[in-house]
Amino acid sequence: MTRHPEQMSTSATAGFAFKAARGAPRFQCRVDGSRWRRCRSPLALSVVPGEHSFSVRAMGRRGRHGAATTFRWRLFEPKDFKVEPQLSGLGALYPGAPAQALPVVLSNPNPVPILVTGLRVAATANPPGCESAANLELTPSSASPTAPVPVPAGGSVALPAAGASAPSIALRDLPVNQDACQLARFPLAFSGEAHG
């Protein structure tokens, strides 16, 4: 077998290629223990989530067959990673103060590692008289396609961490009265992208 899917796959199409050590025999294949059928290389299969097996064997001229080669893999449906804010130690915001990091824990529920390539924060509502879009400066994490944050299979990573920043928040110092923003609470939502 010269080509097969990864053992942990997210693709519903599984591609296989195979060849014999010598000659140009015919081949028989079977999927998930079904009966043997004639097949050719390359071969693409459509599968549903779960455990799967693919077997192939060469057939000689007189109907004799060689030993089967079998490959087993699992197709799983990827789950979204979770962003859990850790904001209990966040201090008060005031105009002109340095931005504060918004610590988060990134959790990966998948059985394979993922790379987080983007992480943003947004205010989802405005306190009365204090427009978040005008008064808040929300900066995304440094996670990017060129500097992704790896999260192990079934594991988690806390940000900020060495080499990766968390999103941050600051209250802008504007040349207008910002008293309406005193003691205001801004509900925040986190979003991002990842791939495995």
Buried (B, 14 or more C-beta within 10 A) or exposed (E): BEEBBEEBBBEEEBEBEBEBEEEEBBBBBBBEEEEBEEBEBEBEBEBEEEEBEBBBBBBEEEEEBBEEEEBEBBBBEBEEBEBEBEEEEEEEBEEEEEBBBBBBBBBBBBEBBBBBBBBBBBBEEBBEEBEBEEBBEBBBBBBBEEEBBBBEEEBBBEBBEEEBBBBBBBBEEEEEEBEBBEEBEBEBEBEBBBEB
